[in-house]
Amino acid sequence: MDKVCAIVDNVIEYIASTGCHFMVGPFETSVEGDFETLMDIIKRCQEIPIEQGAPSTKAYVKIFHNPNGVLTIAEKTDKFK
């Protein structure tokens, strides 16, 4: 379990390094950004665990796109803090 947590921590560290706004939850991490940037992040988040010895990875991706804009993570969650 420690190795899994260390790998997840490294993936989250990578996400933080992208400069995109993100929020870590107990079962998922939400990331805000443009489509191409997010696809690059998703790809790299699959590569990091393999490079660190994980036998496989999984990604469950939800994408919301609206050309007129979307609510930010803060707009959706700040009222509950």
C-alpha positions, 0 to 999 in steps of 0.5 A, spaced: 500 500 500 505 504 501 508 503 494 501 505 491 500 511 495 507 513 493 506 513 486 499 516 487 503 522 490 508 522 484 502 523 479 499 528 483 505 532 484 506 532 476 499 534 476 501 540 480 507 542 476 502 543 470 500 549 473 493 547 472 488 548 477 486 542 481 483 539 487 484 532 490 479 528 493 478 521 496 477 517 490 478 522 484 482 528 482 479 534 478 483 538 473 481 544 470 484 546 463 483 546 455 482 540 452 489 539 449 492 540 455 488 535 459 489 530 454 496 531 455 496 530 463 491 524 462 497 521 458 502 522 462 498 520 469 498 513 465 506 513 464 508 515 471 506 509 474 508 504 469 515 508 470 515 507 477 513 499 477 506 499 477 504 493 472 498 497 469 494 503 470 486 505 469 483 512 468 476 514 469 475 520 465 469 525 465 470 531 461 465 537 461 465 542 455 461 548 453 464 553 448 460 558 453 464 556 459 464 552 465 463 552 472 470 552 475 471 547 481 471 553 486 464 555 483 462 548 484 465 547 491 467 553 495 460 554 498 461 547 502 467 549 505 
